[in-house]
Amino acid sequence: MTSSTSLYFHIPFCVHRCAYCDFNTYAGQEAMIPAYVDALCQEVRVVSERLLTTESPKRLTVGTIFFGGGTPSLLSPSQFDSVFRAIRAGFTVTADAEITMEANPGACSFDDLLALRSLGINRISFGAQSANAEELRMLERAHDFFDVIEAVASARKAGFENVNLDLIYGLPEQALQTWQTSVKRVLDLHPEHISAYALTLEHGTPFGRWAAKGLLPLPDPDLAAEMYEWTSEALESAGYGQYEISNWAKLIKDETVGGNSSFNIHPSPFACRHNLQYWRSLPYLAFGAGAHGYAFGYRYSNLLRIKTYIERLAHPQDDHPVDSSRALPLSPAVVNHHKQTLQDDMSEFMMTGLRLTREGVSADEFQSRFGAPLREVYEKEIEELLKLQLVEWRESSFPSGNEASLRLRLTPRARLLANQVFMKFI
Ligand code: SF4
């Protein structure tokens, strides 16, 4: 593991399940929150203790923590306090750690936000999704846009200086104009970070079923592409730098977007460091029902159901690591763990790295991780993609001060065809 790792906590509770959502989350189970928080703390204790029994026992340093869901804001500040105590007892959290909590607008009081901020949460991500009342109703969201305005104002007052707003485009019957209005209204709130995702119709969700029956009048792909391109331009003109296919972060003064010879990788200090850890194929530990992790060359996932998760963590002594020398799997809640092959790691490194629209994949980094030159390992794939003008080589110095290195990244037009590019590396 590198010197700094990340922790992901899954909070699988929602007041209502939105019609498009396929996350591992459950409505009407809030009575189990106290027991779930106890189980999370237990999981943190077990994992941190097992890490000390590995071949090279080490107290891990944590640079980012992310509470995702579900609806993490359904936990009270005192429940977060318990989780933080467990984290700090088992890990060394850096002084400048990025600590994010996802929250539903309208579901967090100012007092809660103030308490959460004082516990160390320094980044908050609100699922705004749209500024249009009909679209929010259709998505079955419990909030309206006034809740978003209030949530951002309360977060500011509580001291949050790093706020993300999530948006979804390509909604049923969505017109370009209503989408543009949503983006503009979100920009009026001056968040440090904006994520804009295309609606995906997931199998097993009401949206997926309705679409299969032809009951969901979705915008055609050309219109969805137009929405994406317009968004990219609008956000860049408003001072946000795109750093990932669906993510933009506010630029700080004097920085410029894009550029040729002065290709600047780091668009902003507000780029989400936790997600960068995923996209750079760096390690993260997962806690909670249905959480996924990547550590010691393994990808793993926890069992899905809340009740079973709580029960499993109530008797951690019944579980024995399969590989005692490395304490794997790390948690009694793990149900799948898979040793990555070199091929898995190289392929994922390419697919997640190419999501980073400015940074892309470094040829030097590839060589030092895998002991083989990127140009040779993927010679045929890269050649084909270069011919199709879907990727390009760029030279840049990263980390700053180092010699310039070659990086492979998506061309702007490939951002809409990214899955086609990623398929080449599977
Ligand atoms: S609030 Fe978020 S996590 Fe919960 S059901 Fe809706 S989309 Fe899914």
Residues whose N, C-alpha, C, O or C-beta is under 5 A from the ligand:
A	BS01	SF4	C14 H16 R17 C18 C21 F23 T25 G69 G70
